[in-house]
Amino acid sequence: MALPKTARIASAALLLAVAAGSAIYLNRPASSASTQSTDDAYVQADFTTVAPQVSGNVDKVLVEDNQRVKAGDLLATIDDRDFVVAVSAARAQVDSARANVAGLQARLVLQETAIRQAQSAVKADEASLALAHTNQVRYRNLAADGSGTVQALQQADAQLSIQQAARDKDIAGLQAARQQVDILKSDIEKAKAALAQAQAGQAAAELKLSYTRIAAPIDGMVGQKAVRVGAFVNAGKPLLAIVPLDAVYVAANFRETQLARVQAGHRVDIEVDALPGERLKGTVESLGPASGVSYSAVAPHNATGNFTKIVQRLPVRIRIEPGQPAAARLRVGMSVTPTIHVEEQRG
């Protein structure tokens, strides 16, 4: 039975409308949706790998796998006997260098006394020289008028020469004593530099001794524990990791076509595969500067004619809102499905 003409027209119009709507919906940009979601997302944390800064045999291990620790808690110790000996030797060098400085400073004080003695000797020589010069003049006058003998004049001349030589000798001694002060001051500076070097060596030895006590750098949970009592460990070799579970976040890889309107501050709902029925709240913290493939050693950018366009994924960091009881059950590596509400932002 044929449909009435009006019904046929209405059906045709409805089909055209559906087709047009479907075409518009299917061809609209993916970023135009009010929400953006992906299942390529995981719980992450900026965990810290703990490694010794000195080599040696492990003396004690004070933590267990999956144990929670606080920053500063002692994790393990390395046999410190060699380092204690090194510190003792360094302290002895410091004491020796300090004693050398003190000895030179004492010699400097003694040299100042020697300078004063030399100055006194020069003054005495000048007085004796003045007396010898006066005697020479007197005996010369006496010899000239016949009242004195030539022998007395000769003795006066000789005494004047002796006093002049004694004065010159003591002046040279005074100059040498003053120059010795400069030498001693230079030696003191060298001794102080040696003392500073010895003190630096002591500080380095004490620092290495402190490295035998391995402490937790942050709060978190112990993981990847590979340290055992009696094992020899090398400096820089990882012993364990500390995962800050109180500071986990979500690293989500969205398709580039989804991110046109995503901004920091957008509200996020987070579903965790391991916690069915739980929905956590989060906030977009930042968008990555490059796609993950851009960091690869050999970038897969095809420069030949055989090109196939592949939609790239860019990382989005999502902060988990504090104060959610379910967040305490999150572990690094868990799969999640975040849904970003691009029309809403946190205040």
C-alpha positions as a Markdown table, in Angstrom:
| # | Residue | x | y | z |
|---|---|---|---|---|
| 1 | Met | 0.0 | 0.0 | 0.0 |
| 2 | Ala | 1.5 | 3.3 | -1.1 |
| 3 | Leu | 2.1 | 6.0 | 1.5 |
| 4 | Pro | 0.3 | 9.3 | 1.1 |
| 5 | Lys | 2.3 | 12.0 | -0.6 |
| 6 | Thr | 2.5 | 14.0 | 2.6 |
| 7 | Ala | 4.0 | 11.1 | 4.5 |
| 8 | Arg | 6.5 | 10.4 | 1.8 |
| 9 | Ile | 7.6 | 14.0 | 1.8 |
| 10 | Ala | 7.9 | 14.0 | 5.7 |
| 11 | Ser | 9.9 | 10.7 | 5.6 |
| 12 | Ala | 12.3 | 12.1 | 3.0 |
| 13 | Ala | 12.8 | 15.3 | 4.9 |
| 14 | Leu | 13.5 | 13.3 | 8.1 |
| 15 | Leu | 16.0 | 11.1 | 6.3 |
| 16 | Leu | 17.7 | 14.2 | 4.9 |
| 17 | Ala | 17.8 | 15.8 | 8.4 |
| 18 | Val | 19.3 | 12.7 | 9.9 |
| 19 | Ala | 21.9 | 12.4 | 7.2 |
| 20 | Ala | 22.8 | 16.0 | 7.5 |
| 21 | Gly | 23.0 | 15.8 | 11.3 |
| 22 | Ser | 25.1 | 12.6 | 11.1 |
| 23 | Ala | 27.5 | 14.3 | 8.6 |
| 24 | Ile | 27.9 | 17.3 | 10.8 |
| 25 | Tyr | 28.4 | 15.2 | 13.9 |
| 26 | Leu | 30.9 | 12.9 | 12.3 |
| 27 | Asn | 32.9 | 15.7 | 10.7 |
| 28 | Arg | 33.1 | 18.0 | 13.7 |
| 29 | Pro | 36.5 | 18.5 | 15.3 |
| 30 | Ala | 37.2 | 16.1 | 18.2 |
| 31 | Ser | 38.3 | 19.1 | 20.3 |
| 32 | Ser | 34.8 | 20.6 | 20.2 |
| 33 | Ala | 33.4 | 18.1 | 22.7 |
| 34 | Ser | 32.7 | 19.3 | 26.2 |
| 35 | Thr | 34.8 | 16.5 | 27.7 |
| 36 | Gln | 38.0 | 14.8 | 26.6 |
| 37 | Ser | 39.0 | 11.4 | 27.8 |
| 38 | Thr | 41.7 | 8.8 | 27.2 |
| 39 | Asp | 42.6 | 5.4 | 28.6 |
| 40 | Asp | 46.3 | 6.0 | 27.8 |
| 41 | Ala | 47.0 | 7.3 | 31.3 |
| 42 | Tyr | 48.9 | 6.1 | 34.4 |
| 43 | Val | 49.6 | 7.1 | 38.0 |
| 44 | Gln | 53.1 | 8.5 | 38.3 |
| 45 | Ala | 55.3 | 10.0 | 41.0 |
| 46 | Asp | 58.7 | 11.7 | 40.9 |
| 47 | Phe | 60.4 | 9.0 | 43.0 |
| 48 | Thr | 64.0 | 9.3 | 44.2 |
| 49 | Thr | 66.7 | 6.6 | 43.7 |
| 50 | Val | 69.0 | 6.3 | 46.7 |
| 51 | Ala | 72.6 | 5.5 | 46.0 |
| 52 | Pro | 75.7 | 5.6 | 48.3 |
| 53 | Gln | 78.3 | 8.4 | 47.7 |
| 54 | Val | 81.2 | 6.2 | 49.0 |
| 55 | Ser | 82.1 | 2.6 | 48.4 |
| 56 | Gly | 82.3 | 0.0 | 51.1 |
| 57 | Asn | 80.7 | -3.0 | 52.8 |
| 58 | Val | 77.1 | -2.6 | 54.0 |
| 59 | Asp | 77.1 | -2.7 | 57.8 |
| 60 | Lys | 73.4 | -2.4 | 58.6 |
| 61 | Val | 70.1 | -2.3 | 56.7 |
| 62 | Leu | 67.4 | -0.6 | 58.7 |
| 63 | Val | 64.4 | -0.7 | 56.4 |
| 64 | Glu | 62.3 | -3.3 | 54.7 |
| 65 | Asp | 60.6 | -3.5 | 51.3 |
| 66 | Asn | 57.4 | -1.4 | 51.1 |
| 67 | Gln | 58.2 | 0.4 | 54.4 |
| 68 | Arg | 57.1 | 4.0 | 54.8 |
| 69 | Val | 60.0 | 6.4 | 55.8 |
| 70 | Lys | 60.4 | 10.0 | 56.6 |
| 71 | Ala | 63.0 | 12.4 | 55.3 |
| 72 | Gly | 66.1 | 12.0 | 57.4 |
| 73 | Asp | 65.4 | 8.4 | 58.5 |
| 74 | Leu | 68.4 | 6.2 | 58.5 |
| 75 | Leu | 68.2 | 3.6 | 55.7 |
| 76 | Ala | 71.5 | 1.8 | 55.9 |
| 77 | Thr | 75.1 | 2.2 | 57.1 |
| 78 | Ile | 78.4 | 1.4 | 55.5 |
| 79 | Asp | 81.4 | 0.1 | 57.5 |
| 80 | Asp | 83.1 | 3.4 | 58.5 |
| 81 | Arg | 86.4 | 2.2 | 60.1 |
| 82 | Asp | 88.5 | 3.3 | 57.1 |
| 83 | Phe | 86.8 | 6.7 | 57.1 |
| 84 | Val | 87.2 | 7.1 | 60.9 |
| 85 | Val | 91.0 | 6.5 | 60.4 |
| 86 | Ala | 91.0 | 9.1 | 57.6 |
| 87 | Val | 89.3 | 11.7 | 59.8 |
| 88 | Ser | 91.8 | 11.1 | 62.6 |
| 89 | Ala | 94.7 | 11.5 | 60.2 |
| 90 | Ala | 93.2 | 14.7 | 58.8 |
| 91 | Arg | 92.8 | 16.1 | 62.3 |
| 92 | Ala | 96.4 | 15.3 | 63.1 |
| 93 | Gln | 97.4 | 17.3 | 60.0 |
| 94 | Val | 95.3 | 20.2 | 61.1 |
| 95 | Asp | 96.8 | 20.1 | 64.6 |
| 96 | Ser | 100.3 | 20.1 | 63.1 |
| 97 | Ala | 99.6 | 22.9 | 60.7 |
| 98 | Arg | 98.0 | 24.9 | 63.6 |
| 99 | Ala | 101.1 | 24.3 | 65.7 |
| 100 | Asn | 103.3 | 25.5 | 62.9 |
| 101 | Val | 101.4 | 28.7 | 62.6 |
| 102 | Ala | 101.6 | 29.3 | 66.3 |
| 103 | Gly | 105.4 | 28.6 | 66.3 |
| 104 | Leu | 106.0 | 31.1 | 63.5 |
| 105 | Gln | 103.8 | 33.7 | 65.3 |
| 106 | Ala | 105.9 | 33.2 | 68.4 |
| 107 | Arg | 109.1 | 33.7 | 66.3 |
| 108 | Leu | 107.6 | 36.9 | 65.0 |
| 109 | Val | 107.1 | 38.2 | 68.5 |
| 110 | Leu | 110.7 | 37.2 | 69.4 |
| 111 | Gln | 111.9 | 38.9 | 66.2 |
| 112 | Glu | 110.3 | 42.1 | 67.3 |
| 113 | Thr | 112.2 | 41.9 | 70.6 |
| 114 | Ala | 115.4 | 41.3 | 68.6 |
| 115 | Ile | 114.7 | 44.4 | 66.5 |
| 116 | Arg | 114.4 | 46.5 | 69.7 |
| 117 | Gln | 117.7 | 45.1 | 71.0 |
| 118 | Ala | 119.3 | 45.9 | 67.6 |
| 119 | Gln | 117.9 | 49.5 | 67.8 |
| 120 | Ser | 119.3 | 49.9 | 71.3 |
| 121 | Ala | 122.7 | 48.6 | 70.2 |
| 122 | Val | 122.7 | 51.2 | 67.3 |
| 123 | Lys | 121.9 | 54.0 | 69.8 |
| 124 | Ala | 124.7 | 52.9 | 72.1 |
| 125 | Asp | 127.0 | 52.8 | 69.1 |
| 126 | Glu | 126.0 | 56.3 | 68.1 |
| 127 | Ala | 126.7 | 57.5 | 71.6 |
| 128 | Ser | 130.1 | 55.8 | 71.7 |
| 129 | Leu | 130.9 | 57.1 | 68.2 |
| 130 | Ala | 130.1 | 60.7 | 69.3 |
| 131 | Leu | 132.4 | 60.3 | 72.4 |
| 132 | Ala | 135.2 | 58.8 | 70.1 |
| 133 | His | 134.8 | 61.8 | 67.7 |
| 134 | Thr | 135.0 | 64.3 | 70.6 |
| 135 | Asn | 138.1 | 62.5 | 71.9 |
| 136 | Gln | 139.7 | 62.6 | 68.5 |
| 137 | Val | 139.1 | 66.4 | 68.2 |
| 138 | Arg | 140.5 | 67.0 | 71.7 |
| 139 | Tyr | 143.6 | 64.9 | 71.1 |
| 140 | Arg | 144.2 | 66.6 | 67.7 |
| 141 | Asn | 144.1 | 70.0 | 69.3 |
| 142 | Leu | 146.4 | 68.9 | 72.1 |
| 143 | Ala | 148.8 | 67.4 | 69.5 |
| 144 | Ala | 148.7 | 70.6 | 67.5 |
| 145 | Asp | 149.9 | 72.9 | 70.4 |
| 146 | Gly | 152.3 | 70.3 | 71.7 |
| 147 | Ser | 150.3 | 69.4 | 74.8 |
| 148 | Gly | 149.4 | 65.9 | 73.7 |
| 149 | Thr | 151.3 | 63.1 | 72.2 |
| 150 | Val | 151.0 | 61.7 | 68.7 |
| 151 | Gln | 150.3 | 58.3 | 70.2 |
| 152 | Ala | 147.3 | 59.5 | 72.0 |
| 153 | Leu | 146.0 | 61.1 | 68.8 |
| 154 | Gln | 146.5 | 57.8 | 66.9 |
| 155 | Gln | 144.7 | 55.9 | 69.6 |
| 156 | Ala | 141.7 | 58.4 | 69.4 |
| 157 | Asp | 141.7 | 57.9 | 65.6 |
| 158 | Ala | 141.6 | 54.1 | 65.9 |
| 159 | Gln | 138.9 | 54.2 | 68.6 |
| 160 | Leu | 136.8 | 56.4 | 66.3 |
| 161 | Ser | 137.2 | 53.9 | 63.4 |
| 162 | Ile | 136.3 | 51.0 | 65.7 |
| 163 | Gln | 133.1 | 52.7 | 66.9 |
| 164 | Gln | 132.2 | 53.6 | 63.3 |
| 165 | Ala | 132.6 | 49.9 | 62.3 |
| 166 | Ala | 130.6 | 48.8 | 65.3 |
| 167 | Arg | 127.8 | 51.2 | 64.4 |
| 168 | Asp | 127.8 | 50.0 | 60.8 |
| 169 | Lys | 127.7 | 46.4 | 61.9 |
| 170 | Asp | 124.8 | 47.0 | 64.3 |
| 171 | Ile | 122.9 | 49.0 | 61.6 |
| 172 | Ala | 123.3 | 46.0 | 59.2 |
| 173 | Gly | 122.1 | 43.7 | 62.0 |
| 174 | Leu | 119.0 | 45.9 | 62.5 |
| 175 | Gln | 118.2 | 45.9 | 58.8 |
| 176 | Ala | 118.6 | 42.1 | 58.7 |
| 177 | Ala | 116.3 | 41.8 | 61.7 |
| 178 | Arg | 113.7 | 43.9 | 60.0 |
| 179 | Gln | 114.0 | 41.9 | 56.8 |
| 180 | Gln | 113.5 | 38.7 | 58.9 |
| 181 | Val | 110.1 | 40.1 | 60.0 |
| 182 | Asp | 109.0 | 40.2 | 56.4 |
| 183 | Ile | 110.2 | 36.6 | 55.9 |
| 184 | Leu | 108.4 | 35.4 | 59.0 |
| 185 | Lys | 105.2 | 37.1 | 57.9 |
| 186 | Ser | 105.5 | 35.4 | 54.5 |
| 187 | Asp | 106.1 | 32.0 | 56.3 |
| 188 | Ile | 103.1 | 32.6 | 58.5 |
| 189 | Glu | 100.9 | 33.2 | 55.5 |
| 190 | Lys | 102.2 | 30.0 | 53.9 |
| 191 | Ala | 101.5 | 28.2 | 57.2 |
| 192 | Lys | 98.0 | 29.6 | 57.3 |
| 193 | Ala | 97.4 | 28.4 | 53.8 |
| 194 | Ala | 98.6 | 25.0 | 54.8 |
| 195 | Leu | 96.3 | 25.1 | 57.8 |
| 196 | Ala | 93.4 | 26.0 | 55.6 |
| 197 | Gln | 94.3 | 23.1 | 53.2 |
| 198 | Ala | 94.5 | 20.7 | 56.2 |
| 199 | Gln | 91.2 | 21.9 | 57.5 |
| 200 | Ala | 89.6 | 21.4 | 54.1 |
| 201 | Gly | 91.0 | 17.9 | 54.0 |
| 202 | Gln | 89.5 | 17.3 | 57.5 |
| 203 | Ala | 86.2 | 18.6 | 56.3 |
| 204 | Ala | 86.3 | 16.3 | 53.2 |
| 205 | Ala | 87.2 | 13.3 | 55.4 |
| 206 | Glu | 84.4 | 14.1 | 57.8 |
| 207 | Leu | 82.0 | 14.5 | 54.9 |
| 208 | Lys | 82.9 | 11.1 | 53.5 |
| 209 | Leu | 82.4 | 9.7 | 57.0 |
| 210 | Ser | 78.9 | 11.1 | 57.1 |
| 211 | Tyr | 78.2 | 9.5 | 53.7 |
| 212 | Thr | 78.5 | 6.1 | 55.4 |
| 213 | Arg | 75.1 | 6.8 | 57.0 |
| 214 | Ile | 72.6 | 6.7 | 54.2 |
| 215 | Ala | 69.4 | 8.6 | 55.0 |
| 216 | Ala | 66.1 | 9.0 | 53.3 |
| 217 | Pro | 66.1 | 12.3 | 51.2 |
| 218 | Ile | 62.2 | 12.5 | 51.1 |
| 219 | Asp | 59.1 | 11.1 | 52.6 |
| 220 | Gly | 57.7 | 8.0 | 50.9 |
| 221 | Met | 57.7 | 4.2 | 50.6 |
| 222 | Val | 60.7 | 2.0 | 50.0 |
| 223 | Gly | 60.8 | 0.1 | 46.7 |
| 224 | Gln | 63.3 | -1.7 | 44.6 |
| 225 | Lys | 65.4 | -2.5 | 47.7 |
| 226 | Ala | 68.6 | -4.2 | 46.5 |
| 227 | Val | 70.8 | -3.6 | 49.5 |
| 228 | Arg | 71.9 | -6.4 | 51.9 |
| 229 | Val | 74.1 | -6.6 | 54.9 |
| 230 | Gly | 77.7 | -7.5 | 54.1 |
| 231 | Ala | 77.3 | -6.6 | 50.4 |
| 232 | Phe | 80.0 | -4.4 | 48.8 |
| 233 | Val | 78.4 | -1.4 | 47.2 |
| 234 | Asn | 80.0 | 1.1 | 44.8 |
| 235 | Ala | 79.4 | 4.8 | 44.9 |
| 236 | Gly | 76.5 | 5.8 | 42.6 |
| 237 | Lys | 75.0 | 2.3 | 42.4 |
| 238 | Pro | 71.3 | 2.4 | 43.3 |
| 239 | Leu | 70.3 | 0.7 | 46.5 |
| 240 | Leu | 66.6 | 1.4 | 46.6 |
| 241 | Ala | 64.0 | 3.8 | 45.5 |
| 242 | Ile | 61.7 | 6.0 | 47.6 |
| 243 | Val | 58.3 | 6.7 | 46.1 |
| 244 | Pro | 56.4 | 9.7 | 47.4 |
| 245 | Leu | 52.9 | 8.3 | 47.4 |
| 246 | Asp | 51.6 | 11.5 | 48.9 |
| 247 | Ala | 52.6 | 13.4 | 45.8 |
| 248 | Val | 51.4 | 11.1 | 43.0 |
| 249 | Tyr | 49.9 | 12.5 | 39.8 |
| 250 | Val | 48.4 | 11.3 | 36.6 |
| 251 | Ala | 50.4 | 11.4 | 33.3 |
| 252 | Ala | 47.8 | 11.1 | 30.5 |
| 253 | Asn | 48.6 | 10.9 | 26.8 |
| 254 | Phe | 45.9 | 12.6 | 24.8 |
| 255 | Arg | 45.6 | 12.7 | 21.0 |
| 256 | Glu | 46.7 | 16.0 | 19.6 |
| 257 | Thr | 43.2 | 16.5 | 18.1 |
| 258 | Gln | 41.7 | 16.5 | 21.6 |
| 259 | Leu | 43.8 | 19.3 | 23.1 |
| 260 | Ala | 42.7 | 22.4 | 21.2 |
| 261 | Arg | 40.7 | 23.7 | 24.2 |
| 262 | Val | 42.4 | 22.0 | 27.1 |
| 263 | Gln | 44.1 | 24.3 | 29.5 |
| 264 | Ala | 45.7 | 24.2 | 32.9 |
| 265 | Gly | 43.0 | 24.5 | 35.6 |
| 266 | His | 40.3 | 22.4 | 33.9 |
| 267 | Arg | 38.5 | 20.0 | 36.1 |
| 268 | Val | 39.2 | 16.3 | 35.7 |
| 269 | Asp | 37.3 | 13.1 | 36.8 |
| 270 | Ile | 39.6 | 10.1 | 37.2 |
| 271 | Glu | 38.5 | 6.5 | 37.1 |
| 272 | Val | 41.1 | 4.0 | 38.4 |
| 273 | Asp | 41.0 | 0.5 | 37.0 |
| 274 | Ala | 42.2 | -1.0 | 40.3 |
| 275 | Leu | 39.5 | 0.9 | 42.3 |
| 276 | Pro | 36.2 | 0.1 | 40.7 |
| 277 | Gly | 33.4 | 2.4 | 41.7 |
| 278 | Glu | 35.8 | 5.1 | 42.9 |
| 279 | Arg | 36.0 | 8.4 | 41.0 |
| 280 | Leu | 38.7 | 10.8 | 42.0 |
| 281 | Lys | 38.8 | 14.5 | 41.3 |
| 282 | Gly | 41.8 | 16.3 | 39.7 |
| 283 | Thr | 42.9 | 19.4 | 37.9 |
| 284 | Val | 44.9 | 19.8 | 34.7 |
| 285 | Glu | 48.3 | 21.0 | 35.9 |
| 286 | Ser | 50.2 | 21.4 | 32.7 |
| 287 | Leu | 50.5 | 20.3 | 29.1 |
| 288 | Gly | 53.7 | 18.8 | 27.8 |
| 289 | Pro | 56.0 | 20.7 | 25.4 |
| 290 | Ala | 56.4 | 17.9 | 22.9 |
| 291 | Ser | 54.9 | 14.5 | 22.0 |
| 292 | Gly | 56.4 | 11.4 | 23.5 |
| 293 | Val | 57.8 | 10.3 | 20.2 |
| 294 | Ser | 59.7 | 13.6 | 19.8 |
| 295 | Tyr | 62.1 | 12.5 | 22.6 |
| 296 | Ser | 63.1 | 9.2 | 20.9 |
| 297 | Ala | 66.7 | 8.8 | 19.7 |
| 298 | Val | 65.5 | 8.2 | 16.2 |
| 299 | Ala | 62.5 | 10.4 | 15.4 |
| 300 | Pro | 60.0 | 8.5 | 13.1 |
| 301 | His | 59.5 | 11.5 | 10.8 |
| 302 | Asn | 59.3 | 10.2 | 7.3 |
| 303 | Ala | 60.9 | 12.6 | 4.7 |
| 304 | Thr | 60.2 | 10.3 | 1.7 |
| 305 | Gly | 57.2 | 10.1 | -0.5 |
| 306 | Asn | 55.8 | 7.1 | 1.4 |
| 307 | Phe | 54.2 | 9.2 | 4.1 |
| 308 | Thr | 51.3 | 8.0 | 6.3 |
| 309 | Lys | 50.0 | 10.6 | 8.7 |
| 310 | Ile | 49.7 | 9.4 | 12.3 |
| 311 | Val | 47.9 | 11.3 | 15.0 |
| 312 | Gln | 50.4 | 12.1 | 17.8 |
| 313 | Arg | 49.8 | 12.0 | 21.5 |
| 314 | Leu | 51.0 | 14.7 | 23.9 |
| 315 | Pro | 51.4 | 14.3 | 27.7 |
| 316 | Val | 49.1 | 16.1 | 30.1 |
| 317 | Arg | 49.9 | 16.2 | 33.8 |
| 318 | Ile | 46.9 | 16.0 | 36.1 |
| 319 | Arg | 47.1 | 16.9 | 39.8 |
| 320 | Ile | 45.0 | 14.8 | 42.1 |
| 321 | Glu | 43.0 | 17.0 | 44.5 |
| 322 | Pro | 44.1 | 16.5 | 48.2 |
| 323 | Gly | 41.9 | 15.2 | 50.9 |
| 324 | Gln | 40.4 | 12.2 | 49.0 |
| 325 | Pro | 40.6 | 8.9 | 51.0 |
| 326 | Ala | 40.8 | 6.8 | 47.9 |
| 327 | Ala | 43.9 | 8.6 | 46.8 |
| 328 | Ala | 45.9 | 6.9 | 49.6 |
| 329 | Arg | 45.4 | 3.6 | 47.8 |
| 330 | Leu | 47.0 | 4.8 | 44.5 |
| 331 | Arg | 50.2 | 3.2 | 43.4 |
| 332 | Val | 52.6 | 4.3 | 40.7 |
| 333 | Gly | 51.8 | 2.6 | 37.4 |
| 334 | Met | 48.1 | 2.1 | 37.9 |
| 335 | Ser | 46.0 | 2.5 | 34.8 |
| 336 | Val | 43.4 | 5.3 | 34.9 |
| 337 | Thr | 40.9 | 6.9 | 32.7 |
| 338 | Pro | 40.8 | 10.7 | 33.1 |
| 339 | Thr | 38.0 | 12.8 | 31.7 |
| 340 | Ile | 38.7 | 16.5 | 31.3 |
| 341 | His | 35.8 | 18.9 | 31.5 |
| 342 | Val | 37.0 | 21.6 | 29.1 |
| 343 | Glu | 34.1 | 24.0 | 29.8 |
| 344 | Glu | 34.9 | 24.1 | 33.6 |
| 345 | Gln | 37.8 | 25.3 | 35.5 |
| 346 | Arg | 38.7 | 25.2 | 39.2 |
| 347 | Gly | 38.3 | 28.5 | 41.0 |
